[in-house]
Amino acid sequence: MTPKAAYAIIAVAFLLSCVGAFYSWQGDLASSRLATVYSLTQHGTWYIDQPDNPFTPNTIDKVVVRGDETDGVMHGGRMISSKPPVMPLMMTGIYLITHAVAGWDLTNERDADALTVLTTIVLVSGAFLLALIFFLKTLNLFDLTPGQKLFLLAALAFGTQLAGFSITISNHVPAAGALTVALYFALGQITRKHAPDAWRFAAFGFFGALVPTMDMPAGIYVAAAGLGLLIRFPRQAMTWCLLGGIAPLLVHFIATWYATGALVPVQMRETTYMYETAYWRHPLGIDALSEPKLTYLFHTTFGRCGVFLLFPVLLLGPIGALVSMRSDNLILKRSALAALLCFMILVAYYVKSTNNYGGESYGFRWYIASMPVLLMMAIPAVIRMDRAWKWAIVCAMFLVSMYSTFECAYVGWESGKEWSSRIFGPAYRQVSFVPPNTEDRRN
């Protein structure tokens, strides 16, 4: 049974997210996507290098495609946003509606700011709401007390980066929302709490396919859940999951093809970032870090930008996976251990492939989509919390996480502002840098 307080937690968290969208600084990530919206609606193209595009100069999140590569540098070609295409397409749809209904125009700065707020509320705060609702529905699949459900829900709502970044344009929160929905449908089938109806498999396929179109590495969780469905329900999974996932994947690949001339995303094509005037050829600040990999690993997990230092309530995830090994519930054990394995693979991938903690952001933003999963992994640990001293420790962890969430929402897209960086020092020496022609656009 779902306690009424759970709905209050969801409502308050969503309201705070919507209010925060009016006051947050959006920065490069919004400008990069708005540049695409402008080009699609004004010029009918994905290219953002037209001289009249007011958003292109305000972002470093852009790449060059269809050019000639010489010595690792792209020459010629056309410039596009480096962001995955599905979310800008959604923003374009919202803009076309507001333009037709209210006359909003992207060439008007006030209208552009209003559009940014609206798209943040609809696509990001809305995804945060979706994540909270389906996270609660997932908790209802397991034998948790009302108090245990409230704690885990509050942890997700007020003690994670997911909450902190739900007030700004980014692809991580929508990916987390879609992932939470997909995992709910998968776990409902795997635990046999739901009838194996075709629409549930199709729903898993649809939302699961959305995840990699917005945050490709997070698709590993969908793959693991899909494998579980395939083993348990091979015929339904092969048929209905695939049919459900066709639409978002088709949109993604068709848009990628039209924008880049290839099906491989630009995030996997390093040379597209290395055009003649690219910021990434001579990055500054945190973008220019080259730490030893073990140092980087430590600081992404338990160090100054560490997910488990800034948001220690998430430590319950790995603890829960280990505790599950003693559980008689075979499905819970396998699910928790599979999720832990997926998270460890993600950690290894980011340590190998990145070096800058997610750039100018509060904490290590690339784990945002993993945060609902980490708190689902915590279920076995929370079930076994039967002593007051255990709850005292966990509540202290939650309070630290809440403070980090507050800082995250307040700071947003700026590195070195974590409380841990004030204690241990930032990852790099602070320098003042503003990309050419960049405006400080605040809503």
Secondary structure, 3 states (H helix, E strand, C coil): CCCHHHHHHHHHHHHHHHHHHCCCECCHHHHHHHHHHHHHHHCCCCCCCCCCCCCHHHCCCEEEECCEEECCEEECCEEEECCCCHHHHHHHHHHHHHHHHHCCCCCCHHHHHHHHHHHHHHHHHHHHHHHHHHHHHHHCCCCCCHHHHHHHHHHHHHCCHHHHCCCCCCCHHHHHHHHHHHHHHHHHHHCCCCCCCHHHHHHHHHHHHHHHHHCHHHHHHHHHHHHHHHHHCHHHHHHHHHHHHHHHHHHHHHHHHHHHCCCCCHHHCHHHHCECCCHHHCCCHHHHCCCCHHHHHHHHHCCCCCHHHHCHHHHHHHHHHHHHHHCCCHHHHHHHHHHHHHHHHHHHHHHHHCCCCCCCCCCCHHHHHHHHHHHHHCHHHHHCCCCHHHHHHHHHHHHHHHHHHHHHHHHCCCCCCCHHHHHHCCCCCCCCCCCCCCCCCEC
